[in-house]
Amino acid sequence: MKQHAHRFLAAVFLILIFGVGAVQAVLDLRGGGRPRALDLFTQPPTEQALRAYEKGLEDGSWFERQARPLMTAALFFALGDAGDNAVLGHGGWFFYRPGVQYLTRPLPRFDRTGDPVDAITAFRDRLAERGIRLLVVPAPNKETVYPERLTRRAEGLSGAVNGNTREILARLARAGVETVDLAALYADARRTQGDDPPWYLPQDTHWSPRGVALAARAVADRLTELGWTAPGGVEYAAEPAPTPRAGDVPRMMRAPLVEAACPAETVPCERVLRRDTGEPYADDPASEVLVLGDSFLRIYQRDDPGAAGFTAHLARALGRPLASIINDGGASTLVRQELSRKPELLRNTKVVVWEFTERDIRHGMEGWQDVPLPPAG
């Protein structure tokens, strides 16, 4: 009996090894292409070529596309394993794995072209040559603000958990770069104002509308305290704009069954309107305040409900419209590259507010390149 079982398992194993490849080859031919397996014999056997071949098989495999979502869902529901991009915390909270890795691993030894402090100070100095001030605002990862939702070992933890960011803030302070420490702000707000509603979204990487409003007010207060800008003459109002939003972390798992188990939540946004016209907030490219940032600025602003994000609430607090450049995941380098192609944005600028999510200190798209300003015009 055991011998028959062993033979059956061996047969299944062989079918999986050879059958999957054979079926995929047939599907490739029916699609008008050639079997991907032939690529293995038409390229030099280098490590780079083999990795590219493996990646191509993963991206193009019919079995991969069909089986992975089901396997991801099975591991999630059975074991709480949220896959490569996500981490399941407590109480239905989800966390973005690169943010967790940023929190738990030391910073690498930056080379001369990849050090965020060097890139920031060089940008500050170039702006200063044109009489423009720079305020740097790292947006905390959710893991930094709610570590106890990630792991029970963080319950009752005293002191900051984002050692990497504190190291960068200390170096920036020594270099004379002005910053706003939002992580300390949220820690104090949690102690004094509580968590109802929370400052970050439970199933998303980003801050909640309550967190947006707190950050915008803190930046406005800092700009006023420094004397870099005075209150403008535009009056804004805010109106409730509750908006359904599905968390981005479950969506990153690419498993429809998991997404279905994490339905959209109604988020209590506040849309910013001009009092004189009743129109939703809109940027002014000729503003003296330019804001650079990533998806922390895009959420609620360019997403639904619109005019309810950080720039709108900062404009309301300052009493003036702002100019902005927003690039998802690209606040370390790509926003400055875009600025280098838009000299008109600096024509009237007196202050640049530069937001980037703190995990980009380590994981920033395109790193931390030295990017020149556009020619003065």
N, C-alpha and C positions, 0 to 999 in steps of 0.2 A: 504494500500500500504506500509506504513511504517512498519507495523507488518511483512509483507512478507520480506522486506529488512532486518529487524533485524534477522529474522529466517535464511535467506540466509547467512548473515555474521557469525551467530553463527555456522552454519553448516560448513562453510569454516574454522572457527577457530578450531572446533573439529577435522576436517580432518587433519589439520596441526599438532595438538597435538598428535593424535593417529595414523594417517596415516603414518607420517614420521617414527615413531618408528617401525610400523608394516612392512613397506617396507624395512627398514634397517635390521630388524631381518631376513627377507626372503633372503636378499643379503648376510648376514653373514652365513646363513645355506647353501646357494648355493656355497659359497666360501669354504666350508668344515669346517667351524668353528661353534661356538655356538653363539647365540644372546648375544651381549655385555651387554644387559640389565640385564642378569642373574648375572653379576659380582657384581651388587648392593646388591645381597642377599647372596653372598658367602664370603664377606669381613666384618670385623668389622666396624661399623658405625662411624669411627673416621674422623676428619677433613681431615687428610692426605689421607685416603683412598677415601673419597668423591672427593677430588680435583684430585687425580689420575684417578678416574673413569670419571670425567668430561673431563679431558685432553684426555683420551683414546677415548671418544665419539667424541671429536673434530677431533682428528687425523684420526680416522677410518671411519668417517661418509661420505657416498657417497654424501649426500645432501650438506655437508660442502664443499667437494672438488669441486662440480659442481657450487654451488651458490656463494661461497665467492668471486672468481675472478670477477664474473659479478657484484656483489654488490659493491665490491671495485671500479671497473671501473665506475659504475653509480654514486657513491658518489664523485668520483674524478672529473668527467666531469660536474656534476651538481652543486657541492658545493665547489670544490677545496679541498676536504678532502682526504689526501694522506694516510690515514690508520695509523696503529700502529707504523710502522717503519720510516715513512717519513713525511716531512713537505714541502708543496709547498710554495716557496718564490715568489719573483717578477721577471718578465722577463724570466720565464721559468727555474729559478734556483730551485733545489731540495736540501733539507737538511736532514741529518740523525737525527731522533728524539732523540736518546740518547745523541748526541752532543748538541742539543738544551737544553735538560734537564740538562746537565752538566753546560751549560752556565748560566742557570736561577735559579739553586737551589744551596744553600750553601753546602759545604762539610759536610759529617757526622762527628761525633766524632769518630776518628779511635781508635780501641783498640790496644793492644800491638803487635798483630800479623798482623794487617792490615794497619799500617801507612806507606804510600809510602816513606816518608822521612827516617824513621827507616830502611826500606828495602834497600834504595839506599845508605845510609851512611854505613850500614853493608857490602854491596857489595863493596863499595869503599875501606873500611878498609881491607877487605880480599885481594883485588887486590893489595893494597899498600904493604902488607906483602910480596908479591912476586915481588915488584918493578914495578908494572903495574899501569898506570894512568887511570883515568876514566873521560870521558866527557859526560855529560847528555844533551840530545837534545829532549825536548818535541816538538812534531809536532803539530802545532795549528789545532784545528778543523776549518772547513770552516766557521762555524758560527762566530768564533773569527775574522777571516780575513775580512769577508764580512757580518757584521751584518745588514747593510742597505738593503742587498738583501733578508734577512730573514724577516725584518719588517721595515716599513717606519718610525717607532718611533726612529730608530737608525740613521736616516739620520742627518748629521751634528754633530753627537755625537763626543765629544772630549775625549781623554783618552782611556785607555785600557778597554775592556769589559770582559776580562777573569780573573776576580778577584780571582777565585779558583786557577788558575795556578800561578798567581802572588804571592799568599800566599805561595804556595809550593816552588817557585823559591826563595823567600825571606828566607824561612827556610833552604833551601839547601845552600844558600850563607852564612848564619850564621854558618852552619856546615862545611864550607870550601869546598863544592862540586862545581867543575867547571861546568858551564852550558853555553848553547847558547840559547838566547832568540829569537827564530824565529818569534814569534808574533810581537815583536817590529821591527824586520827586515822587515817583510812584510808590516807593517804599514808605515814604512819609504819609502819602495820601491813603494808603491802605491802613496804616495805624490810626489815622485821625478821622477818616471819612468812611471807612469800611469798604466792602466789596459788593455792594448791592446797588446798581448792577456792577459787574466786574469791569476792570479797566482794559482788559483784553478779551477777545472773543474765544469762547471755549474750544471751538472746532476750527479755528482759523489761525493763521500766523500773525494777524494784525491786531492793532488796538481797536477798542470799541469806540463808539461815538463819545462816551464819557472820557475815555483816554485821550481822544483827539482834542477835545475842548480843553482839557487840563494842559496838554503839551503846548497848544497854541497860545494859551494865556501865559504860560511860563516864558515862552520865547518873546512874546510881546512885552512882557514886564522887563525882561533882560535887555532888550533893545532900548527901551525907554530909560532904564536905569543907567545904561552906558551913555545915553545922550546921542545915540546914533540916528535916531529918527524921532520926530515929534508926531503927536496925534494928528491925523488927517481930517479933512472936512467932510468925509462921506459917512453918513449914518446907515448902519445895517441893522436889520432885525433878523430873528430866527423863528422859523415855524416848524412844528413837528412834522416829520416825514418818515413814519415807520416803514421800514423796508425789509422784505424777506431776503435773507442771504444764506446760501449754503456754504459751509466752511470749505476753504481751499485745501486743507490737509487731507480729509477723506477723498477729495477729488484727485489728489496726487497719487493715491493708491491705485487708481485706474481699475477699480473693481466695482461694477454697477451694483452688485448686491450690498456692498458696504455703503456706497453712497445712498442707496435706498433706505438703509437703516439709520442714516444720519440726515434727516430732512432739514430743509431750510428753517432758520429761526427768524422771527421778526425782530429787527434791530432798531432801537429807538433813535434814529438819526434826527438831526435838526438842520434843515436847509437854510442857508443864509441868503437874504434878499435885501436889495437896496430899498431904503424907506421912501426915497423920492419917486422911484419908478415902479416898485414892486417886482422888478425883474430879478431872477436868480443871480447870484454873484458871478462875475466874469472877470478874467484877468485883464490887465492893461499892460501891453508890452513896453509902454513908456514909463512904467512905474520906477520909483527910486529904490524899491525893495525887490530883489530877485531871489526866488526860492528854487533851490536845486534838490532833487530827491528821487525816491524810488516808489515802490508800491505802497509804502506807508502814506505817501501823499496822494496816490491815485485812488485808494479806497474811499468810497463815499463821494469823492470829488468828480472823477470821470466815470466811476461806476454809479449804479443807482444808489441813492436818488439824484445825485448830481448836486454840485454847489453845497456840499455838506462835509467836505473833508478838511484837512489841515490848513490848506491855503485859504479857503473861504473863512474859516474861523480865525485865522491869524489876521486876515484883512479886516474882519469885523472888530477884533481887539485893537487894531492900529488905526481904524477909521480911514483906510485907504486901500484901493485895489493893488494887487501885486502882479509881478511877472513870474513865470515859473517854467522850469524844464523838468519833466518827470520821465523816468525810464525805469521800468520794472527790472529790478536786479542789477541796474547799471549805475548806481549812484557813486560808486568808487571812481570810475573812469569815464563811462560813456556819457554822463551828463556834461562833463567838462569838454569832452570831444564835441558834443552837440553845441555847446556854448561857443567853442572856437569857430564854428561855422555860422554863428549868428551875432555879428558885431553890433547890430542895432539894439540888442538887449542890454548892452553895457553903456549905451549912449547917455542915459540919465541915471544910471544906477549909482547909489551911494552905499548900499548895504547888500551883501549876499548872505543868505541863510542856507547852509548846506546840511541837509539831513541825509543820513545813510543808516541802514540797519546795522547793528553792531556786529552781526555775524560776517558782514562783508569786510571787516577788518582782516579776516582770514580767508573768506571764500568769495571775495568780490569778483564779479564778472570783469574780465580783462585786467584784473589786478589793480595796482595803484600806479598807473603810469604818470610820467611828468608830461602834462599837456599845456602847451602855450595858450595864452589868451588870443582872441582875434585881434587883428591890427586895429589900432585906435582910429576912429573915423569921425 
